[in-house]
Amino acid sequence: MPVQPQTLFWVGHAKLPRGMPAQSVYDTLGLAVETDPKYFVILRASCTLATAHGQEFISSLLIGFSLLDGIEGPIRVIQERYFGKGKNAIIAALKDLYQDFLEYRMGREDEGGRREQPSRPEGPA
């Protein structure tokens, strides 16, 4: 899927626990999401888990959530459906990228660029 015009890219990182296959390649887990610029809905997601299957599964859990709604929903889904050793690292990386999102939003408001965000239904689209 090609990058869509005007989408935004967010990345979070977290330390991987010992004993994970990905830990032999990376010391940290990276979690990246691409969002639309209006509602900040996650359109694509990727992470540095060792297997393609794990990467695709995490992506499928995150797509459709809006960062405007917070990250409680995505965290809950990860806690309920992902049972790998990297669960806490994935959640920590999600919190890390969400912090960057909040800083971005605060910076835009400080610059007078605050835009009224239309309401949208909570959860995946």
MARPABA-753505 format. One record per atom (N, C-alpha, C, O, CB): residue number from 1; z, x, y; residue in one letter; atom name; chain. Coordinates in steps of 0.2 Angstrom, whole numbers. Glycine has a CB too. Layout:
<pts>
NUM|Z|X|Y|A|CA|A .
...
</pts>
This chain:
<pts>
1|0|4|-6|M|N|A .
1|0|0|0|M|CA|A .
1|0|5|6|M|C|A .
1|4|9|7|M|O|A .
1|6|-5|0|M|CB|A .
2|-5|4|11|P|N|A .
2|-5|8|17|P|CA|A .
2|1|6|22|P|C|A .
2|3|0|21|P|O|A .
2|-12|7|20|P|CB|A .
3|2|11|26|V|N|A .
3|8|9|31|V|CA|A .
3|5|4|36|V|C|A .
3|-1|4|38|V|O|A .
3|10|16|35|V|CB|A .
4|9|-1|37|Q|N|A .
4|6|-6|42|Q|CA|A .
4|7|-4|49|Q|C|A .
4|12|0|50|Q|O|A .
4|10|-13|40|Q|CB|A .
5|3|-7|53|P|N|A .
5|4|-5|60|P|CA|A .
5|11|-7|63|P|C|A .
5|13|-12|62|P|O|A .
5|-2|-8|65|P|CB|A .
6|14|-2|67|Q|N|A .
6|20|-4|70|Q|CA|A .
6|26|-4|66|Q|C|A .
6|32|-7|68|Q|O|A .
6|19|-10|74|Q|CB|A .
7|26|-3|59|T|N|A .
7|32|-3|55|T|CA|A .
7|37|2|57|T|C|A .
7|34|7|60|T|O|A .
7|30|-3|48|T|CB|A .
8|43|2|55|L|N|A .
8|48|7|57|L|CA|A .
8|50|10|50|L|C|A .
8|51|6|45|L|O|A .
8|54|4|61|L|CB|A .
9|53|16|50|F|N|A .
9|55|20|44|F|CA|A .
9|62|22|45|F|C|A .
9|63|25|50|F|O|A .
9|50|25|43|F|CB|A .
10|66|20|40|W|N|A .
10|73|22|41|W|CA|A .
10|75|26|34|W|C|A .
10|72|24|29|W|O|A .
10|78|16|41|W|CB|A .
11|79|31|35|V|N|A .
11|81|35|29|V|CA|A .
11|88|37|29|V|C|A .
11|91|38|35|V|O|A .
11|77|42|29|V|CB|A .
12|91|36|24|G|N|A .
12|98|37|23|G|CA|A .
12|99|42|17|G|C|A .
12|95|43|12|G|O|A .
12|103|31|21|G|CB|A .
13|105|46|17|H|N|A .
13|106|51|12|H|CA|A .
13|113|51|10|H|C|A .
13|118|48|14|H|O|A .
13|105|58|15|H|CB|A .
14|114|53|4|A|N|A .
14|121|53|1|A|CA|A .
14|121|58|-5|A|C|A .
14|116|59|-8|A|O|A .
14|123|46|-2|A|CB|A .
15|127|61|-6|K|N|A .
15|128|66|-11|K|CA|A .
15|128|62|-18|K|C|A .
15|131|57|-19|K|O|A .
15|135|70|-10|K|CB|A .
16|124|65|-23|L|N|A .
16|124|63|-29|L|CA|A .
16|130|65|-34|L|C|A .
16|132|70|-33|L|O|A .
16|117|65|-33|L|CB|A .
17|132|61|-38|P|N|A .
17|137|63|-43|P|CA|A .
17|135|68|-48|P|C|A .
17|129|68|-49|P|O|A .
17|140|57|-46|P|CB|A .
18|139|72|-50|R|N|A .
18|137|77|-56|R|CA|A .
18|135|73|-62|R|C|A .
18|137|68|-63|R|O|A .
18|143|82|-57|R|CB|A .
19|130|76|-66|G|N|A .
19|128|73|-72|G|CA|A .
19|122|69|-72|G|C|A .
19|120|66|-77|G|O|A .
19|134|70|-75|G|CB|A .
20|120|67|-66|M|N|A .
20|114|63|-65|M|CA|A .
20|108|67|-66|M|C|A .
20|108|73|-63|M|O|A .
20|114|59|-58|M|CB|A .
21|102|65|-69|P|N|A .
21|96|69|-70|P|CA|A .
21|93|71|-63|P|C|A .
21|91|76|-62|P|O|A .
21|91|65|-73|P|CB|A .
22|94|66|-58|A|N|A .
22|91|68|-51|A|CA|A .
22|95|73|-48|A|C|A .
22|93|77|-44|A|O|A .
22|91|62|-47|A|CB|A .
23|101|74|-50|Q|N|A .
23|106|79|-47|Q|CA|A .
23|103|86|-49|Q|C|A .
23|105|91|-45|Q|O|A .
23|113|78|-49|Q|CB|A .
24|100|87|-54|S|N|A .
24|97|94|-56|S|CA|A .
24|91|96|-52|S|C|A .
24|90|101|-51|S|O|A .
24|95|94|-64|S|CB|A .
25|88|91|-48|V|N|A .
25|83|92|-44|V|CA|A .
25|85|92|-37|V|C|A .
25|83|96|-33|V|O|A .
25|77|87|-45|V|CB|A .
26|89|87|-35|Y|N|A .
26|91|86|-28|Y|CA|A .
26|99|86|-28|Y|C|A .
26|102|84|-33|Y|O|A .
26|89|79|-25|Y|CB|A .
27|102|88|-22|D|N|A .
27|109|88|-22|D|CA|A .
27|111|81|-19|D|C|A .
27|117|79|-19|D|O|A .
27|112|94|-17|D|CB|A .
28|106|78|-15|T|N|A .
28|108|72|-12|T|CA|A .
28|102|67|-14|T|C|A .
28|97|68|-16|T|O|A .
28|108|73|-4|T|CB|A .
29|104|61|-13|L|N|A .
29|100|55|-14|L|CA|A .
29|97|53|-8|L|C|A .
29|101|52|-3|L|O|A .
29|103|49|-18|L|CB|A .
30|90|52|-7|G|N|A .
30|87|49|-1|G|CA|A .
30|85|42|-2|G|C|A .
30|82|41|-8|G|O|A .
30|81|54|1|G|CB|A .
31|86|38|2|L|N|A .
31|84|31|2|L|CA|A .
31|80|29|8|L|C|A .
31|83|30|14|L|O|A .
31|90|26|1|L|CB|A .
32|74|27|7|A|N|A .
32|70|26|13|A|CA|A .
32|67|19|13|A|C|A .
32|66|16|8|A|O|A .
32|64|31|13|A|CB|A .
33|67|16|19|V|N|A .
33|65|9|19|V|CA|A .
33|60|8|25|V|C|A .
33|61|12|30|V|O|A .
33|70|4|20|V|CB|A .
34|55|4|24|E|N|A .
34|50|3|30|E|CA|A .
34|51|-4|32|E|C|A .
34|51|-9|27|E|O|A .
34|43|4|27|E|CB|A .
35|52|-6|38|T|N|A .
35|53|-13|40|T|CA|A .
35|48|-15|46|T|C|A .
35|45|-11|49|T|O|A .
35|61|-13|43|T|CB|A .
36|48|-21|46|D|N|A .
36|43|-24|52|D|CA|A .
36|47|-23|58|D|C|A .
36|54|-23|58|D|O|A .
36|41|-31|50|D|CB|A .
37|44|-23|64|P|N|A .
37|48|-21|70|P|CA|A .
37|51|-27|73|P|C|A .
37|54|-27|78|P|O|A .
37|43|-18|75|P|CB|A .
38|49|-33|71|K|N|A .
38|52|-39|74|K|CA|A .
38|58|-42|71|K|C|A .
38|63|-43|74|K|O|A .
38|46|-45|74|K|CB|A .
39|58|-43|64|Y|N|A .
39|64|-45|61|Y|CA|A .
39|68|-40|57|Y|C|A .
39|73|-41|54|Y|O|A .
39|62|-51|56|Y|CB|A .
40|65|-34|56|F|N|A .
40|68|-28|53|F|CA|A .
40|68|-30|45|F|C|A .
40|73|-28|42|F|O|A .
40|74|-26|56|F|CB|A .
41|64|-34|43|V|N|A .
41|64|-35|36|V|CA|A .
41|61|-29|32|V|C|A .
41|56|-26|34|V|O|A .
41|59|-42|34|V|CB|A .
42|64|-28|26|I|N|A .
42|62|-22|22|I|CA|A .
42|56|-24|18|I|C|A .
42|56|-29|14|I|O|A .
42|68|-20|17|I|CB|A .
43|50|-20|20|L|N|A .
43|44|-22|17|L|CA|A .
43|43|-17|11|L|C|A .
43|40|-19|6|L|O|A .
43|38|-21|22|L|CB|A .
44|45|-11|11|R|N|A .
44|45|-6|6|R|CA|A .
44|51|-2|6|R|C|A .
44|54|-1|11|R|O|A .
44|38|-2|7|R|CB|A .
45|53|0|0|A|N|A .
45|59|5|-1|A|CA|A .
45|57|10|-6|A|C|A .
45|54|9|-11|A|O|A .
45|65|1|-3|A|CB|A .
46|60|16|-5|S|N|A .
46|60|21|-11|S|CA|A .
46|66|25|-11|S|C|A .
46|70|25|-6|S|O|A .
46|53|25|-9|S|CB|A .
47|67|28|-16|C|N|A .
47|73|33|-17|C|CA|A .
47|71|38|-21|C|C|A .
47|66|38|-25|C|O|A .
47|79|29|-19|C|CB|A .
48|76|43|-21|T|N|A .
48|75|49|-25|T|CA|A .
48|78|49|-32|T|C|A .
48|80|55|-35|T|O|A .
48|77|55|-22|T|CB|A .
49|79|43|-35|L|N|A .
49|81|43|-42|L|CA|A .
49|76|47|-47|L|C|A .
49|71|47|-45|L|O|A .
49|83|36|-44|L|CB|A .
50|79|49|-52|A|N|A .
50|75|54|-57|A|CA|A .
50|69|50|-60|A|C|A .
50|63|53|-61|A|O|A .
50|79|57|-62|A|CB|A .
51|70|44|-61|T|N|A .
51|64|40|-65|T|CA|A .
51|61|35|-60|T|C|A .
51|63|32|-56|T|O|A .
51|67|36|-71|T|CB|A .
52|54|34|-62|A|N|A .
52|50|30|-58|A|CA|A .
52|53|23|-59|A|C|A .
52|53|19|-54|A|O|A .
52|43|30|-60|A|CB|A .
53|55|21|-65|H|N|A .
53|58|15|-66|H|CA|A .
53|64|13|-62|H|C|A .
53|64|8|-59|H|O|A .
53|60|14|-74|H|CB|A .
54|68|18|-61|G|N|A .
54|74|17|-57|G|CA|A .
54|72|16|-50|G|C|A .
54|75|12|-46|G|O|A .
54|79|23|-58|G|CB|A .
55|67|20|-48|Q|N|A .
55|65|20|-41|Q|CA|A .
55|62|13|-39|Q|C|A .
55|64|10|-34|Q|O|A .
55|60|25|-39|Q|CB|A .
56|58|11|-44|E|N|A .
56|55|4|-43|E|CA|A .
56|60|-2|-43|E|C|A .
56|60|-7|-39|E|O|A .
56|50|3|-48|E|CB|A .
57|65|-1|-47|F|N|A .
57|70|-6|-48|F|CA|A .
57|74|-7|-41|F|C|A .
57|75|-12|-39|F|O|A .
57|75|-5|-54|F|CB|A .
58|76|-1|-39|I|N|A .
58|80|-1|-32|I|CA|A .
58|76|-4|-27|I|C|A .
58|78|-8|-23|I|O|A .
58|82|6|-30|I|CB|A .
59|69|-2|-27|S|N|A .
59|65|-5|-22|S|CA|A .
59|64|-12|-22|S|C|A .
59|65|-16|-17|S|O|A .
59|58|-2|-23|S|CB|A .
60|64|-15|-28|S|N|A .
60|63|-22|-29|S|CA|A .
60|69|-26|-27|S|C|A .
60|69|-32|-25|S|O|A .
60|62|-24|-37|S|CB|A .
61|75|-22|-27|L|N|A .
61|82|-26|-25|L|CA|A .
61|82|-26|-18|L|C|A .
61|85|-31|-15|L|O|A .
61|87|-22|-28|L|CB|A .
62|79|-21|-14|L|N|A .
62|80|-21|-7|L|CA|A .
62|74|-25|-3|L|C|A .
62|76|-27|3|L|O|A .
62|80|-14|-5|L|CB|A .
63|68|-25|-6|I|N|A .
63|63|-29|-2|I|CA|A .
63|65|-36|0|I|C|A .
63|67|-40|-5|I|O|A .
63|56|-28|-6|I|CB|A .
64|64|-38|6|G|N|A .
64|65|-45|8|G|CA|A .
64|71|-45|12|G|C|A .
64|72|-50|16|G|O|A .
64|65|-49|2|G|CB|A .
65|76|-41|12|F|N|A .
65|82|-41|16|F|CA|A .
65|80|-39|23|F|C|A .
65|76|-35|24|F|O|A .
65|87|-37|13|F|CB|A .
66|83|-42|28|S|N|A .
66|83|-40|35|S|CA|A .
66|89|-36|37|S|C|A .
66|94|-38|36|S|O|A .
66|82|-46|40|S|CB|A .
67|88|-30|40|L|N|A .
67|93|-26|43|L|CA|A .
67|97|-30|48|L|C|A .
67|103|-28|50|L|O|A .
67|91|-19|46|L|CB|A .
68|94|-35|51|L|N|A .
68|97|-39|56|L|CA|A .
68|103|-43|53|L|C|A .
68|108|-45|57|L|O|A .
68|92|-44|60|L|CB|A .
69|103|-44|47|D|N|A .
69|108|-48|43|D|CA|A .
69|114|-44|41|D|C|A .
69|118|-46|38|D|O|A .
69|105|-52|38|D|CB|A .
70|113|-37|42|G|N|A .
70|118|-32|40|G|CA|A .
70|116|-30|33|G|C|A .
70|111|-31|30|G|O|A .
70|125|-36|39|G|CB|A .
71|121|-26|30|I|N|A .
71|119|-23|23|I|CA|A .
71|123|-26|18|I|C|A .
71|123|-24|12|I|O|A .
71|119|-16|23|I|CB|A .
72|127|-31|19|E|N|A .
72|132|-34|14|E|CA|A .
72|128|-37|8|E|C|A .
72|129|-36|2|E|O|A .
72|136|-39|17|E|CB|A .
73|122|-40|10|G|N|A .
73|118|-43|5|G|CA|A .
73|115|-38|0|G|C|A .
73|116|-39|-6|G|O|A .
73|112|-47|8|G|CB|A .
74|111|-33|3|P|N|A .
74|109|-28|-2|P|CA|A .
74|114|-24|-6|P|C|A .
74|113|-23|-11|P|O|A .
74|105|-23|3|P|CB|A .
75|120|-23|-3|I|N|A .
75|125|-20|-6|I|CA|A .
75|127|-24|-12|I|C|A .
75|128|-22|-18|I|O|A .
75|131|-18|-2|I|CB|A .
76|128|-30|-11|R|N|A .
76|131|-35|-16|R|CA|A .
76|126|-35|-22|R|C|A .
76|128|-35|-28|R|O|A .
76|131|-42|-13|R|CB|A .
77|119|-35|-20|V|N|A .
77|114|-36|-26|V|CA|A .
77|114|-29|-30|V|C|A .
77|114|-29|-36|V|O|A .
77|107|-37|-22|V|CB|A .
78|115|-23|-26|I|N|A .
78|115|-17|-30|I|CA|A .
78|121|-17|-34|I|C|A .
78|121|-15|-40|I|O|A .
78|115|-11|-25|I|CB|A .
79|127|-19|-32|Q|N|A .
79|133|-19|-36|Q|CA|A .
79|133|-24|-42|Q|C|A .
79|135|-22|-47|Q|O|A .
79|139|-21|-31|Q|CB|A .
80|129|-29|-41|E|N|A .
80|129|-34|-46|E|CA|A .
80|123|-32|-52|E|C|A .
80|124|-35|-57|E|O|A .
80|127|-41|-44|E|CB|A .
81|118|-28|-50|R|N|A .
81|112|-28|-54|R|CA|A .
81|111|-21|-56|R|C|A .
81|107|-19|-61|R|O|A .
81|106|-31|-51|R|CB|A .
82|114|-16|-53|Y|N|A .
82|112|-9|-54|Y|CA|A .
82|118|-5|-57|Y|C|A .
82|124|-6|-54|Y|O|A .
82|110|-5|-48|Y|CB|A .
83|118|-3|-63|F|N|A .
83|124|0|-67|F|CA|A .
83|123|8|-68|F|C|A .
83|126|10|-73|F|O|A .
83|125|-4|-73|F|CB|A .
84|119|11|-65|G|N|A .
84|118|18|-65|G|CA|A .
84|123|22|-62|G|C|A .
84|127|20|-58|G|O|A .
84|111|21|-63|G|CB|A .
85|124|29|-64|K|N|A .
85|129|33|-61|K|CA|A .
85|128|34|-53|K|C|A .
85|132|36|-50|K|O|A .
85|129|40|-64|K|CB|A .
86|122|33|-51|G|N|A .
86|120|34|-44|G|CA|A .
86|122|28|-39|G|C|A .
86|120|28|-33|G|O|A .
86|113|35|-43|G|CB|A .
87|125|23|-42|K|N|A .
87|127|16|-38|K|CA|A .
87|130|18|-32|K|C|A .
87|128|16|-26|K|O|A .
87|131|12|-42|K|CB|A .
88|135|22|-32|N|N|A .
88|139|23|-26|N|CA|A .
88|135|27|-21|N|C|A .
88|135|26|-15|N|O|A .
88|146|27|-27|N|CB|A .
89|131|32|-23|A|N|A .
89|126|36|-19|A|CA|A .
89|121|31|-16|A|C|A .
89|120|32|-10|A|O|A .
89|123|42|-23|A|CB|A .
90|118|27|-19|I|N|A .
90|113|22|-16|I|CA|A .
90|117|18|-11|I|C|A .
90|114|17|-6|I|O|A .
90|111|18|-22|I|CB|A .
91|123|16|-12|I|N|A .
91|126|11|-7|I|CA|A .
91|128|16|-1|I|C|A .
91|127|13|5|I|O|A .
91|132|8|-10|I|CB|A .
92|130|22|-2|A|N|A .
92|132|26|4|A|CA|A .
92|125|28|8|A|C|A .
92|126|28|14|A|O|A .
92|135|33|1|A|CB|A .
93|120|29|4|A|N|A .
93|113|31|8|A|CA|A .
93|111|24|12|A|C|A .
93|108|25|17|A|O|A .
93|108|33|3|A|CB|A .
94|112|19|9|L|N|A .
94|110|12|12|L|CA|A .
94|115|12|19|L|C|A .
94|112|10|24|L|O|A .
94|111|6|8|L|CB|A .
95|121|13|18|K|N|A .
95|126|13|24|K|CA|A .
95|123|18|29|K|C|A .
95|124|17|35|K|O|A .
95|133|14|22|K|CB|A .
96|121|24|27|D|N|A .
96|119|29|31|D|CA|A .
96|113|27|35|D|C|A .
96|113|28|41|D|O|A .
96|117|36|27|D|CB|A .
97|108|24|32|L|N|A .
97|102|22|36|L|CA|A .
97|103|16|40|L|C|A .
97|100|15|45|L|O|A .
97|96|20|31|L|CB|A .
98|108|12|38|Y|N|A .
98|110|6|42|Y|CA|A .
98|113|9|49|Y|C|A .
98|112|6|54|Y|O|A .
98|115|1|38|Y|CB|A .
99|117|14|48|Q|N|A .
99|120|17|54|Q|CA|A .
99|115|19|59|Q|C|A .
99|116|18|65|Q|O|A .
99|125|23|52|Q|CB|A .
100|110|22|57|D|N|A .
100|104|24|61|D|CA|A .
100|101|18|64|D|C|A .
100|99|18|70|D|O|A .
100|99|28|57|D|CB|A .
101|100|13|60|F|N|A .
101|97|7|63|F|CA|A .
101|102|4|69|F|C|A .
101|99|2|74|F|O|A .
101|97|1|57|F|CB|A .
102|108|4|68|L|N|A .
102|113|1|73|L|CA|A .
102|112|6|79|L|C|A .
102|112|3|85|L|O|A .
102|120|1|70|L|CB|A .
103|112|12|78|E|N|A .
103|111|17|84|E|CA|A .
103|105|15|88|E|C|A .
103|104|15|94|E|O|A .
103|112|24|82|E|CB|A .
104|99|14|84|Y|N|A .
104|93|12|87|Y|CA|A .
104|93|6|91|Y|C|A .
104|91|6|97|Y|O|A .
104|87|12|81|Y|CB|A .
105|96|1|88|R|N|A .
105|97|-5|91|R|CA|A .
105|101|-5|98|R|C|A .
105|100|-8|103|R|O|A .
105|100|-11|87|R|CB|A .
106|107|-1|97|M|N|A .
106|111|0|103|M|CA|A .
106|107|4|109|M|C|A .
106|108|2|115|M|O|A .
106|117|4|101|M|CB|A .
107|103|9|107|G|N|A .
107|99|12|112|G|CA|A .
107|94|8|115|G|C|A .
107|93|9|121|G|O|A .
107|96|18|108|G|CB|A .
108|91|4|111|R|N|A .
108|86|-1|114|R|CA|A .
108|90|-6|119|R|C|A .
108|87|-7|125|R|O|A .
108|82|-5|109|R|CB|A .
109|96|-8|118|E|N|A .
109|99|-12|122|E|CA|A .
109|101|-9|128|E|C|A .
109|101|-11|134|E|O|A .
109|105|-16|118|E|CB|A .
110|104|-2|127|D|N|A .
110|106|2|133|D|CA|A .
110|100|3|138|D|C|A .
110|101|4|144|D|O|A .
110|109|8|131|D|CB|A .
111|94|3|135|E|N|A .
111|88|5|140|E|CA|A .
111|85|-2|143|E|C|A .
111|80|-1|146|E|O|A .
111|83|8|135|E|CB|A .
112|89|-7|142|G|N|A .
112|86|-14|144|G|CA|A .
112|81|-16|140|G|C|A .
112|77|-21|142|G|O|A .
112|84|-13|151|G|CB|A .
113|80|-14|134|G|N|A .
113|74|-16|130|G|CA|A .
113|76|-22|125|G|C|A .
113|73|-23|120|G|O|A .
113|71|-10|126|G|CB|A .
114|82|-25|127|R|N|A .
114|85|-30|122|R|CA|A .
114|80|-36|122|R|C|A .
114|78|-38|127|R|O|A .
114|92|-32|124|R|CB|A .
115|78|-37|116|R|N|A .
115|73|-43|115|R|CA|A .
115|77|-48|111|R|C|A .
115|81|-46|106|R|O|A .
115|67|-41|111|R|CB|A .
116|76|-54|113|E|N|A .
116|79|-60|109|E|CA|A .
116|76|-60|102|E|C|A .
116|70|-60|102|E|O|A .
116|79|-66|113|E|CB|A .
117|80|-59|97|Q|N|A .
117|77|-59|90|Q|CA|A .
117|78|-67|88|Q|C|A .
117|83|-70|87|Q|O|A .
117|81|-55|86|Q|CB|A .
118|72|-69|85|P|N|A .
118|72|-76|83|P|CA|A .
118|76|-76|76|P|C|A .
118|77|-71|73|P|O|A .
118|65|-78|81|P|CB|A .
119|80|-81|75|S|N|A .
119|84|-82|69|S|CA|A .
119|79|-83|63|S|C|A .
119|74|-85|63|S|O|A .
119|89|-88|69|S|CB|A .
120|81|-80|57|R|N|A .
120|78|-81|51|R|CA|A .
120|82|-82|46|R|C|A .
120|88|-80|46|R|O|A .
120|74|-74|50|R|CB|A .
121|80|-85|40|P|N|A .
121|85|-86|35|P|CA|A .
121|88|-80|32|P|C|A .
121|84|-74|32|P|O|A .
121|81|-90|29|P|CB|A .
122|94|-80|29|E|N|A .
122|97|-74|27|E|CA|A .
122|95|-73|20|E|C|A .
122|93|-77|16|E|O|A .
122|105|-76|26|E|CB|A .
123|95|-67|18|G|N|A .
123|93|-64|11|G|CA|A .
123|86|-63|10|G|C|A .
123|82|-63|15|G|O|A .
123|94|-70|6|G|CB|A .
124|83|-61|4|P|N|A .
124|76|-59|3|P|CA|A .
124|71|-65|5|P|C|A .
124|73|-70|4|P|O|A .
124|75|-57|-4|P|CB|A .
125|66|-62|8|A|N|A .
125|61|-67|10|A|CA|A .
125|57|-70|4|A|C|A .
125|53|-74|5|A|O|A .
125|56|-64|15|A|CB|A .
</pts>
